[in-house]
């Protein structure tokens, strides 16, 4: 497969690094005003141009739109000024912009996929939400799944309306985890443990806890929590404080609501 990638920021680069290890990717051309990092610019299967006018669009099977939502209209104008791309498969990783936005510019018969990856795709451990318009074929769907599964897990949403929710869960999710870990490390540092020592212990604790959760996937999370909590012990005391007046739960739900409201604003 030959890809044309319009834009290639942090997320685009994370995806591309994984794709370069696959057999299905033959070549990728990147359109990006600023230079690529050396490890990508020197790769034999990558070509780089600062301007799309230097490309022959017919050479590519699929267009990957990897620019910020606020820059997407400008990027579309630039590409469409070079040639007709309605026969191509289009995959966008831009947040918020709905399928209808792309169909207005490409037509309802153009095959369009919206993908929302999260940052662990760089390790092949990401989770990516997918939704597509009615023009997508079964062959396209299988090909998109192969592309995305090389980054981790692919999750087809039931409806496009779930994309903002998926983004608030998985797209924002790594930041929630890192913020929680940081608070955990600082709590340990308050009692004299070096921050990096605490981080080492905490990340292994989280890894083990998640593995145990996966092993007991049918067991409710509240039950797993209870199994760690001895009557009158340290865990019970800590959880009682966390649950006091439902502060942490309400705080997290409020934060989640803010993410959803911002997604809605970006979509409008």
C-alpha positions in Angstrom: 0.0 0.0 0.0 1.2 3.5 -0.8 0.1 6.2 1.7 -0.1 10.0 1.4 0.0 11.4 4.9 -1.0 15.1 5.2 0.6 16.3 8.4 2.7 14.2 10.7 2.8 15.5 14.3 3.4 13.5 17.4 0.5 11.1 16.8 1.1 10.7 13.1 4.8 9.9 13.8 3.9 7.4 16.5 1.6 5.5 14.1 4.1 5.7 11.3 6.9 4.2 13.3 4.8 1.1 13.9 3.6 0.9 10.3 7.2 0.9 9.0 7.6 -2.5 10.7 4.7 -4.0 8.7 4.7 -5.8 5.3 1.6 -4.1 4.0 3.2 -0.6 3.8 5.2 -0.2 0.7 5.8 3.6 0.7 4.5 6.7 2.4 4.8 10.3 1.3 4.5 12.9 4.0 3.3 16.5 3.4 4.5 18.7 6.3 5.7 22.3 6.3 8.4 21.6 8.9 11.2 19.0 8.4 10.8 15.4 9.7 12.9 13.9 12.5 16.1 12.4 11.2 15.0 8.8 11.9 12.0 9.2 9.6 13.5 11.6 7.0 16.3 9.1 6.3 14.0 6.0 6.0 14.0 4.3 2.6 10.2 4.0 2.4 9.5 7.6 3.3 9.4 10.6 1.0 8.9 14.1 2.4 7.6 17.2 0.7 6.8 20.6 2.2 4.0 21.2 -0.3 1.4 18.8 -1.8 1.9 20.4 -5.2 5.0 18.3 -5.4 3.0 15.1 -5.4 1.1 13.1 -8.0 -2.1 12.0 -6.2 -2.7 9.1 -8.5 0.3 7.3 -7.0 -1.4 6.8 -3.6 -4.1 4.3 -2.4 -5.0 6.0 0.8 -4.8 9.5 2.2 -4.2 9.9 6.0 -5.3 13.2 7.4 -3.1 13.9 10.4 -3.4 17.7 10.9 -5.1 19.6 13.7 -8.9 20.1 13.3 -8.4 23.9 13.0 -6.0 23.4 10.1 -8.0 20.8 8.3 -10.0 23.1 5.9 -6.7 24.7 4.8 -5.2 21.3 4.2 -8.2 20.1 2.2 -8.1 23.2 0.0 -4.4 22.6 -0.7 -4.8 18.9 -1.6 -7.9 19.4 -3.7 -6.2 22.2 -5.7 -3.8 19.6 -6.9 -6.2 17.0 -8.1 -9.4 14.9 -7.6 -9.1 12.6 -4.5 -12.7 11.3 -4.4 -11.6 7.8 -5.5 -9.2 7.4 -2.7 -9.7 6.0 0.8 -9.5 8.7 3.4 -8.6 8.1 7.0 -8.6 11.1 9.4 -7.2 11.1 12.9 -8.3 14.6 13.6 -10.5 15.0 16.6 -14.0 16.3 16.6 -14.7 16.8 12.8 -17.6 14.6 11.9 -17.9 12.4 8.8 -20.4 14.9 7.4 -17.6 17.5 7.3 -15.6 15.3 5.0 -18.6 14.3 2.9 -19.4 17.9 2.2 -16.0 18.3 0.6 -15.6 14.8 -1.0 -19.1 13.6 -1.6 -21.1 10.8 0.1 -19.7 8.2 -2.3 -16.1 8.7 -1.1 -14.8 6.2 1.4 -14.1 7.9 4.7 -12.9 6.6 8.0 -12.5 8.5 11.3 -9.9 7.0 13.6 -9.1 8.1 17.2 -5.9 6.5 18.4 -4.3 7.1 21.8 -0.6 7.6 22.5 0.4 4.0 23.4 0.1 3.2 19.6 3.8 4.0 19.6 4.4 0.7 21.4 1.8 -1.3 19.6 -0.4 -1.1 22.8 -2.8 1.6 21.7 -6.6 1.4 21.4 -8.1 3.2 18.4 -11.8 4.0 17.9 -13.1 3.7 14.4 -16.2 4.9 12.5 -16.9 5.1 8.8 -19.4 6.4 6.3 -21.7 4.2 4.3 -19.4 4.2 1.2 -16.7 2.0 3.0 -16.5 -1.5 1.5 -15.9 -4.7 3.3 -12.5 -4.9 1.7 -11.7 -1.4 3.0 -12.9 -2.4 6.4 -10.5 -5.4 6.6 -7.6 -3.3 5.3 -8.3 -0.5 7.9 -8.4 -3.2 10.6 -5.0 -4.5 9.6 -3.6 -1.1 9.6 -5.0 -0.2 13.0 -4.3 -3.6 14.7 -0.6 -3.1 14.0 -0.9 -0.2 16.5 -2.8 -2.2 19.1 -6.5 -2.8 19.4 -9.1 -1.6 16.9 -12.6 -0.8 18.2 -15.4 -0.1 15.7 -18.0 2.2 17.3 -21.7 1.4 17.0 -22.4 4.9 15.8 -20.3 8.0 15.1 -22.0 9.7 18.0 -19.9 7.5 20.3 -16.6 9.0 19.0 -16.5 11.9 21.5 -17.2 9.5 24.3 -14.5 7.2 23.1 -12.1 10.1 22.9 -12.9 11.1 26.5 -12.3 7.6 27.6 -9.3 6.3 25.6 -7.9 9.3 23.9 -7.6 11.3 27.1 -7.2 8.2 29.2 -3.3 8.1 29.3 -3.3 11.6 30.8 -5.7 10.5 33.5 -3.3 7.6 34.4 -0.2 9.8 34.4 -1.8 12.4 36.6 -3.0 9.8 39.1 0.5 8.2 39.1 2.1 11.7 39.7 -0.1 12.3 42.7 0.7 8.8 44.0 4.4 9.4 43.6 4.2 12.8 45.4 2.3 11.2 48.3 5.1 8.7 48.7 7.8 11.4 48.4 6.0 13.3 51.2 7.1 10.5 53.5 10.7 10.5 52.3 10.8 8.0 49.4 12.6 9.4 46.3 10.1 10.2 43.5 11.7 7.9 41.0 11.8 5.0 43.4 8.1 5.5 44.1 7.4 5.7 40.3 9.2 2.4 39.8 7.2 0.7 42.5 3.9 2.2 41.4 4.2 1.3 37.7 4.9 -2.3 38.6 2.0 -2.2 41.0 -0.3 -0.9 38.3 1.0 -3.5 35.8 0.2 -6.3 38.2 -3.1 -4.9 39.2 -4.2 -4.6 35.5 -3.0 -8.1 34.8 -5.0 -9.5 37.7 -8.0 -7.5 36.5 -7.6 -9.1 33.0 -7.3 -12.5 34.5 -10.5 -12.0 36.4 -12.4 -10.2 33.7 -15.8 -11.4 34.8 -15.3 -10.3 38.4 -16.8 -6.9 39.2 -14.1 -4.2 40.0 -15.8 -3.6 43.3 -15.2 -7.2 44.3 -11.5 -7.0 43.3 -11.2 -3.9 45.4 -12.8 -5.7 48.4 -10.3 -8.5 48.0 -7.5 -6.1 48.7 -9.2 -4.4 51.6 -8.9 -5.9 55.1 -11.2 -4.8 57.8 -9.6 -2.1 59.8 -6.5 -2.1 57.7 -4.5 0.5 55.7 -6.3 0.0 52.5 -9.7 0.5 54.1 -8.5 3.7 55.7 -7.2 5.0 52.5 -10.3 4.1 50.5 -12.6 5.7 53.2 -10.7 8.9 52.7 -10.9 8.7 48.9 -14.7 8.0 49.2 -15.3 10.7 51.8 -18.3 12.7 50.5 -17.6 11.0 47.1 -15.0 13.7 46.5 -12.7 11.8 44.1 -15.6 10.2 42.2 -17.4 13.4 41.7 -14.2 15.2 40.8 -13.4 12.6 38.2 -16.9 12.7 36.7 -16.7 16.5 36.6 -13.4 16.3 34.8 -14.8 13.8 32.3 -17.8 16.1 31.7 -15.5 18.9 30.9 -13.7 16.7 28.3 -17.1 15.8 26.7 -18.2 19.5 26.6 -14.9 20.5 25.0 -15.4 17.7 22.4 -18.9 19.0 21.6 -17.6 22.6 21.2 -14.9 21.4 18.8 -17.5 19.4 16.8 -19.8 22.4 16.3 
